[in-house]
Amino acid sequence: MFKDILVLVIVALAVLLSACNETSQPAVTHSPQENLGSRLDSVSYAMGMNVGRVLRSQGFDTLNYDAMAAAIDGILNNAEQPFKQEAANRMINTYVSERAPVLAAQNLLQAETILDSLRKLPSIVEPEEGVLYRVLQQGKGEYPAHQQQVQVHFISKLAD
């Protein structure tokens, strides 16, 4: 029972998380049945897309998907599993812990590359604090004193 609930929670979480990151797309003008033959096939594929997006976004893009599919099939069919859920959780946690430094190094390299390319733009300002910014519209008037409040509008963007 707990395993079934866990699988449903994971699938629901994958659907929810992938929906949060989506931008609005043009409406589909054909039915899902036209894509993969049946509505169930299309929905199944769509669920796989959502799970795949979540896995990729969390750094799980190099898994053995045949083993993963076998585990899902085994759970859904109440088959005996090769190890207990606690062991599975430990394996996942260990894998995530081992991958964290690798992903951090990749992210740092990507961030440094982006920052280096931004520094080359003539409109970018970099004060001693190291924050890069571009003035879109220069204000008029005196500079504020240390204790005065100012209103700043900004846009922050992620690399992806």
HUHUFEN-V216933 format. One record per pair of residues at least 24 apart in sequence whose C-alpha atoms are under 7 Angstrom apart, sorted by the first residue. I is the first residue (numbers start at 1). J is the second residue. Records with the same first field share a line. If there is no record, write none. Layout:
I=J  J
//
This chain:
3=75
4=76
11=51
14=50  51  54
15=50
18=50  53  54
//
